[in-house]
């Protein structure tokens, strides 16, 4: 049940002031395209989480950066180089209402 242990680090103390949620839609939905995209995403450190989604986008990424200029460089120099991306739509978090590390236990 336990997959590991971790420390909870304050992002601001590391200078990571920008949290972006990036919705990605692939240009094609083949097995090869999906595999290449997912392999590329796993190798990019700024991407903390990547979820496969239903609805209007294929993936949701959580990205952290020091500032908006750094985020722009990340998109232009890293994300745009990932093959198979058809569109990118970014929303920025400007506050946190709740962040929990506890999982709801169905028992």
N, C-alpha and C positions, 0 to 999 in steps of 0.2 A: 504494500500500500504506500509506503514512503519511498520516494524516488531519489531523495537527496536532501541536503541541508544547505541553506544559503544565508547570507547577511543582507539586510535591507539597508541600502545606501541612499542617502539624501542626494537627489539629482542636482539640486541647486549648489550644493557644496562642491560638486565636480564641475560646475559651470555649464550644466546642461539645462538651459532655461526654456527651451522650446520643445514641446511635445506635439507631434503631428500625427494625425490619423490619415493614412493615404489609401484611397480606394483605387484599385488597379483592375482594369478590364483587359483581357488578352485579345489580341487581334484574331487568333485562331484557337480552336479548342481540340487540338490533336494530342495524343499521348506524348509524342516527342516534344511538342511546344510546352506542354505543362511540365514535363520533367526538366527541360532546360531552364524554364523560368524558376521553378522551385529550387533547383541546384544553385542558380545564381543568387537568389535571395538569401539562402543559407550562408553564403560567404560574405555578406555585407554587414559589418559590425554595427552600423547605425540603426539597422532594422532589428528591433528587440523582439517583436512578435509578428507572425504572419499567419492569418486565418483564411481558410477557404470559406467563401461566403455564398449564400443564396441571394437572389434579388438582382439589383442593377449592376453590381460589380462582382468580379470573380474572387478577389482577395482583399483583405484589409490588413494594412501594415501599421505597426506602431513604431514611430521613428523619433529619436531624440537628437537634438543638435544644440550647440551653444547659443546660436542666434539665427535670425532670419537669413542673413547672408550665408552662413554656413549651410543652412538647409537648402538654399538655392544652389550652392555649389554641389551638394549631395545629389540633388535632382539632376542637374546638368551633367555632372561628371561620373556619377555612379548609376543612378536609376535609369537614365536615358540610354545607357549602354546595354541594359538587360534586353535580350531578344524577346520578341513576341508580345511586348506591351502595346496595346492598342490605345489606351487612354489612362491618364492619371488625374485624380481629383483629390485635393488635400483640404482637410479641415484642421485648424489649430485649436488645441485646448488652452483656455486662458484661466482655468481654475480647476480645482479638484473638490468635488463634494464628498465622495466616498471612494476609498481604495482599501480593499480588504485582502488579507492574505489567508483568511479562513475559508474553507470550503463548506458549503451547506451539506450536512450529513443527513441522508434520507431516512435515518433510523429513528 
